[in-house]
Amino acid sequence: MSQPSTNIASHLPAMARLDPKRLAIIAPEGTLTFGELDAKSDAYARGLEAIGIGRGQYRLKSGFHFR
């Protein structure tokens, strides 16, 4: 029996609530906590919705960088 697919985005809100100051991303460019990452992803989602792009309509290509 196959398991349902999940991704980090499906766990992000819960992690942000449980431990918002815990480091989620460590990269040469800097770090983000789960709280910061959740806030940024929410802001990007609102921006996409504002221009008519809804959940599941598009997928990012590998190598896309948020700034």
N, C-alpha and C positions, 0 to 999 in steps of 0.2 A: 504494500500500500504506500502511495507517495504522500509526502508531507506537504502541507500548504506552503506556498512560497511567501516569504516575508523579506523585508528589507529594513535598513536602519531607520528609514523615515517612519515606518509603522511603530517603532519603539521610542522615537525621539520625544514626543510630548510626555510620556510617562517618565522617562529618565530626567527630563527637565524639571518635572514636579518633584521627583524623589530626591534628586541631588543636583540642583542647578549649578553649583560651583565646581562640580567634578569636571575634569578636563575631558573633552570629547574628541578634540583634534589637536594634534601636535605636529607642526610642520615647520620647515625652514623659515617660512614667512611669518610664523607666529602661532598662537594657540587660541582655541575657542572652548569655552565651557559649554555644557549641555544647555544651560539657560541662554547663553549668547547664540548658540547654533539654532535653537528653537525660535528665538526672536528673529534672527536673520531669515530663516526659511519661511516663517510666517509673512515677513515683509515682502519677500520675493513672490510668494503665492498671491498676496494681495495685489502686487504690481501686475502680475500676469492676468489675474482676474479683471483688473481695471481695463486691460486692452482686449478683453474678450477671450482669453485662453483659459479654459477650465481644466479641472483635474482629469488626468489621463488622456488629454488630447495630443500631447507631444511628449517625446522623450529626448533628453539631452544626449548629445553624442559624447563619447569618451573623450576626455581631455578638456572638457569645458571648465573654465575657471570663473568662479564668482569673485567679484572685486568689490 
